[in-house]
Amino acid sequence: MPVLAQLLAALAAGSVEIVDLTAPLSDRTPILRLPEPFANTVPFSLREISRYDDRGPAWYWNDITTGEHVGTHFDAPVHWATGRDGEDVAQVPAGRLVAPAVVLDASEHAAADPDFLLEIDHVREWERANGPLPDGGWLLYRTGWDARSGDQEEFLNADENGSHAPGVSPECARWLAEETPLLGLGVETVGTDAGGAHAFDPPFPCHSYFLGAGKYGLTQLQNLARLPVRGAVLVAAPLPIVGGSGSPARVLALVER
């Protein structure tokens, strides 16, 4: 049987499951907040054009307003100064949007400490237990933060000192981006960096190192708890916005059951 026919048969039989890793996109979707004097993105919104009425008797449709980096979204290299000469989101090859994925679960650490940072030793310990990071694949960093995604304040978890959300240390971010065969990093938080990453050296190291290396980011993922440690295939589908630094994306995982 041809490979694609086998896949369709497996999907129909349930031996391959499609797990949606995408957060619902609405005007309640949490968004990043930058302090003054920096400019901020707009939240997602719908504006009705017609709904089976005199504006359009047989159809319903809307205009949408959103930022590129709202909700579950894809970061292209050009999003960051270190990747300014790299790909925009429309230039990302389609072949790189389907790739293997592994899950590193740090949810217990993040539950105990919202400022928890992933270090190189954590990843090496994971590799000893689960094998090497996937060549041309994604590292999906599970922190349990998707449980907070229904509430903006709880999701950003900010106080007078800034946001407190788990992330990756600068040393680990550089190592993952420059010395491993990964394609990109996926997270459950509002961005690929920790809440306090503005104070790191360099600031926002996941953005700086991954996008500077021509790699990618996925943020505000959900349902990582439903994925195996390794073996899933990730499908990331951003809009091909010409000149875009990123895009809201539907992110799906194919999992053998």
Secondary structure, 3 states (H helix, E strand, C coil): CCHHHHHHHHHHHCCEEEEECECCCCCCCCCCCCCCCCCCCCCCEEEEEEEEECCEEEEEEEEEECCCCCCCEEECHHHCHHHCCCCCHHHCCHHHCEEEEEEEECHHHHHHCCCCEECHHHHHHHHHHHCCCCCCCEEEEECCHHHHCCCHHHHHCEECCEECCCEECHHHHHHHHHHCCCCEEEECCCCCCCCCHHHCCCCCHHHHHHHHCCCEEEECECCHHHCCCEEEEEEEEECCCCCCCEEEEEEEEEEEC
